[in-house]
Amino acid sequence: MLRPKEVCQRLGISYATLREYLKKGYIQPVVLQSEKWRFREEDVERLMGIVRKRKVVLYARVSSNTQKDDLVNQVKYLEENVKEHDRVITDVGSGLNVKRKGFIKLLRMILNNEVSKVVVAYPDRLVRFGFEIVEEVCKAHNCEIVVLNREDETPEQELIEDLISILVSFSGELCGVGSHKYDCAEWGVTSMRR
């Protein structure tokens, strides 16, 4: 987002000319909660004659390396349903871990206004919790999230999996930090899946 001063500098115009552009509808401001106006960089670039092609990105994720076949099938499913796409980003890791390499790359691309559409097979492939937050970030950057199949599991099954993921995550933290205090085997935790 650019401040009015930055818009005027980039376009080489005065504030009065910017007001005229607003009246004529050449550019639309985004009004923040503080009631300050900001302008999308892509709108300013459009006025400058710069048109960037934004990407359609397919995103697929599985929880562990043992599910590599599922990842291949997920990518194939996405590619079959979305013929025209620019990039495929994949991740192997828990949906609770928002520090996944591919997810961070995708998020940076969205924040840089490089993505017009993100396509996922199921909402939980992107993130296990906070899908609505990611949707809001995408909306703010004029990016659409398309979920091909919203009926992954029953709500009860999804809740059980989420609770198990949380327990595994927290038990991993507990056993990983200060393991001299706690014996993980004593807790019945033999493997930690993240």
Secondary structure, DSSP 4 states (H G I P E B T S, - for coil): -B-HHHHHHHHT--HHHHHHHHHHTSS--EE-TTS-EEB-HHHHHHHTT--PPPEEEEEEEESSGGGHHHHHHHHHHHHHH--S-SEEEEEES-TT-TT-HHHHHHHHHHHTT-EEEEEESSHHHH-SS-HHHHHHHHHHTT-EEEES-S-SS-HHHHHHHHHHHHHHHHHHHHHHSSTTT--GGGGT------
